[in-house]
Amino acid sequence: MTSKINIDLSEKFQHLSKAPIVEAVLEIKTRPTAPWEEQAITQRLKEELPEYPKIESGHDFKVEFKVKPGQPTGQNSHDLGWKGLKLTSSNNLHIAQFNRDSFVLSRLAPYDSWTQFSEESLRLWHLYIEIAKPEHIFRIGIRYINRIIIKDTSLKRIDTYINIKTKNPKGLEIPVVGFMHHNTYTVPGTQYAINIISTIQKQVTQEEEIGLIIDTDVFTIESAEIRKEEIDQYINEMRWLKNKAFFGSISKKTREILK
Amino acid sequence: MRCAINLDTVYPFIPTLATGTTGFSKEADFIKKENKNNLSQLHKSFALGLGGVFIELDNVQNECSVENWDGYGALPINKTSANNTEELLNALPIGLTAPSIGAEPDGTITVGWYNSPQKALSISISPENDLHYAAIIGLRRIYGTEPFFGTLPRAIHELICLVIA
């Protein structure tokens, strides 16, 4: 199974009126060449992003617990320096991170559209470039976490919802109480890889329902120089891959539920 | 561990505790914990995982935590370097031969694999998250630097495979 994949950006995917996306993330791992100074960057982002009024400053910490026989437990905390800022939009739907090693934008539910998400991501990314002046991108990740509510707690039938076979060991026809499936794929002829995780999350309040989670994470595996047109191309191709990964992971029945 | 000869066919299939793309939702948190729980079972194993390496890291930190720990004016272990080392260990593929841990006079930590005088690799982990590496593979001397963002860089993965093969 190493045939080259034809990424067809003109391909249309089914519109799901009950799209189960609980979080969309764009993350770009990079490294600033400009000074990474808390006061100046905080001031700049406050001025440029008034629609993100909640600003939290983050430091990297390491906490150590020391346990020795006959001695009280000791705890040491080490500040590893200023990491960056986390900004939350006034409607709490967008969380942006300007970190010394990455730019991240998360869109929480309710998800709007790819156009809205990608435009907002790129708008903030260009601001990150202005501030941090990075020269290389080490990794781009586009992650979509989907939670599909199904009213069927019998895990024996999980494969009626996703295209993954779950089978008991021969001779052990006993109930399955947990499920996690994690595959990683490389995409031949490209710089991409895909993580697909399927699992279930039991609902706390609705005992007759379970949340079927499908987490698709498309990411680059080679570093690249920062060129705007190339980033646009990466992001569009990665979007196609995450759509293929998602639609290829769900069954016809699930499509019907989400239609 | 048996190291795949052609990493093109397996990279990055090998499961590690390294993080993927970030997430903020409670579902992202749930997946992270579940994934970590599953893989950490293997990582803690002495047969498949890193077993005593984390203990060795603690010991090195303790032994080299004061100035002049080598009697020649060495700096104490840099906490950020130690933290980055822990992350690097977590990013190693399950089942990989465990490395040895050491300290440098400049306060950074080194992680190394030694097979023979002609097959050795040493990685120095800087507080800036750079992995400075030097390897001997037969007659070749290979040096370089790779940034570290939670995932084992492919160039270093390939060198480890060459050293332990």
Boltz contact constraints between the chains, C-beta under 6 A:
constraints:
  - contact:
      token1: [A, 22]
      token2: [B, 25]
      max_distance: 6.0
  - contact:
      token1: [A, 22]
      token2: [B, 27]
      max_distance: 6.0
  - contact:
      token1: [A, 23]
      token2: [B, 23]
      max_distance: 6.0
  - contact:
      token1: [A, 23]
      token2: [B, 25]
      max_distance: 6.0
  - contact:
      token1: [A, 23]
      token2: [B, 28]
      max_distance: 6.0
  - contact:
      token1: [A, 25]
      token2: [B, 21]
      max_distance: 6.0
  - contact:
      token1: [A, 25]
      token2: [B, 23]
      max_distance: 6.0
  - contact:
      token1: [A, 27]
      token2: [B, 21]
      max_distance: 6.0
  - contact:
      token1: [A, 27]
      token2: [B, 22]
      max_distance: 6.0
  - contact:
      token1: [A, 29]
      token2: [B, 149]
      max_distance: 6.0
  - contact:
      token1: [A, 62]
      token2: [B, 83]
      max_distance: 6.0
  - contact:
      token1: [A, 78]
      token2: [B, 79]
      max_distance: 6.0
  - contact:
      token1: [A, 80]
      token2: [B, 80]
      max_distance: 6.0
  - contact:
      token1: [A, 95]
      token2: [B, 24]
      max_distance: 6.0
  - contact:
      token1: [A, 104]
      token2: [B, 22]
      max_distance: 6.0
  - contact:
      token1: [A, 106]
      token2: [B, 24]
      max_distance: 6.0
  - contact:
      token1: [A, 108]
      token2: [B, 25]
      max_distance: 6.0
  - contact:
      token1: [A, 138]
      token2: [B, 147]
      max_distance: 6.0
  - contact:
      token1: [A, 138]
      token2: [B, 149]
      max_distance: 6.0
  - contact:
      token1: [A, 141]
      token2: [B, 21]
      max_distance: 6.0
  - contact:
      token1: [A, 143]
      token2: [B, 21]
      max_distance: 6.0
  - contact:
      token1: [A, 145]
      token2: [B, 27]
      max_distance: 6.0
  - contact:
      token1: [A, 145]
      token2: [B, 28]
      max_distance: 6.0
  - contact:
      token1: [A, 147]
      token2: [B, 27]
      max_distance: 6.0
  - contact:
      token1: [A, 180]
      token2: [B, 34]
      max_distance: 6.0
  - contact:
      token1: [A, 184]
      token2: [B, 13]
      max_distance: 6.0
  - contact:
      token1: [A, 193]
      token2: [B, 12]
      max_distance: 6.0
  - contact:
      token1: [A, 195]
      token2: [B, 20]
      max_distance: 6.0
  - contact:
      token1: [A, 197]
      token2: [B, 31]
      max_distance: 6.0
  - contact:
      token1: [A, 201]
      token2: [B, 30]
      max_distance: 6.0
  - contact:
      token1: [A, 213]
      token2: [B, 27]
      max_distance: 6.0
  - contact:
      token1: [A, 215]
      token2: [B, 31]
      max_distance: 6.0
  - contact:
      token1: [A, 217]
      token2: [B, 20]
      max_distance: 6.0
  - contact:
      token1: [A, 217]
      token2: [B, 21]
      max_distance: 6.0
